[in-house]
Amino acid sequence: MSKPVRICLVGASGLVGTALIAACVGRTDLRLVAVARRELSLPRGATMEVLLAEPEHWADAIAAARPDVVVCALGTTRAKVNGDEAAFRAVDHDLVLDCARWAVEAGARQFIVVSSVGADPHARNAYLRIKGETEAALARTGQGRLDILQPSLLLGPRAERRPAETVARALAFLAPLLLHGGARRFRPIHGAALAEVILALVQQKARGRFVHDHDGMLRVVRRHAFERSLGVSEAVD
């Protein structure tokens, strides 16, 4: 029997992190360790470690997690930092890159990061430009395998209210009718579905850099389900 895949999660308190924790409940093939600044509210049945540390000590915490895979679901919003672009960059660029470097130092074979649809280092929009710059810089951090997820609006329960996402939830049922062709990448995705994408990716062992848009993420899950149905496993021993 192969050893459980050890996953270190940073950004555990957000929508994606919370969904990933829930998706790992009852999984004996995975060992989840979260690195966080404060205590987390865990779902019933969760058996995982939570390493508490301030970001300046996350290098040690990630190393202590002994990860095979590091999942980075860090992210803030311009609203949270009162429109301060430097403060936004400090989290969504600088801290994400730090976590990627610490993952390499800790011996992780794979780094999975949640970015955004439309990320472009040349974008006029600061949010998309910083996301794009982060993606470009991640390619230079020495990852054995780098998976970049580019979801559009994320659906699911959040601690704070976001007007744009409230509208998205209301219109989500219209997306299959309105968003076709190249616009499909803007279809919203539920946090729980994104967690399933992440758990499918941690089973893959091919090296390199992979960018997954909306349809790409759905293909990852379908491929994983198909391989499981055939009894094929890409898990790393």
Summary of the structure (lengths in Angstrom):
residues: 237
radius of gyration: 17.1
end to end distance: 8.8
largest distance: 50.7
contacts: 735
relative contact order: 0.14
helix: 44%
strand: 17%
